[in-house]
Amino acid sequence: MPTQVRLISLLFAYQTDGLSAAIYPEGLVEFYFETARTFMDLTITQTIANFTSLKWVVPHAGGSFPSIEDRFITSQPPAVLAASKAAYSTR
């Protein structure tokens, strides 16, 4: 009997350089919002819902994403909302 192998990919999304011209040190605030933007984009494009075998490492505890996720996700079509909520609950 052949052995089945299941491949699991792990993705670590992390920004390494800030794009700010602010007078305070880079990275103080930007990374939290860039992390949130990254996972918003992955949600809108349904990447998280479509690639269920991928495991994600979310830096900065999701940045500002957890606090704005409901406001953001409810503005999406119902199909995206349902698929995203289901994907979030499995990871």
Protein Blocks (a to p, Z undefined) as FASTA:
>chain_A
ZZddddddddddddfbdcbfbfbdehklmmmmmmmmmmmmmmmnommmmmmmbccddehh
lpjmlmmmmmmmmmpcfklmmmmmmmmmmZZ
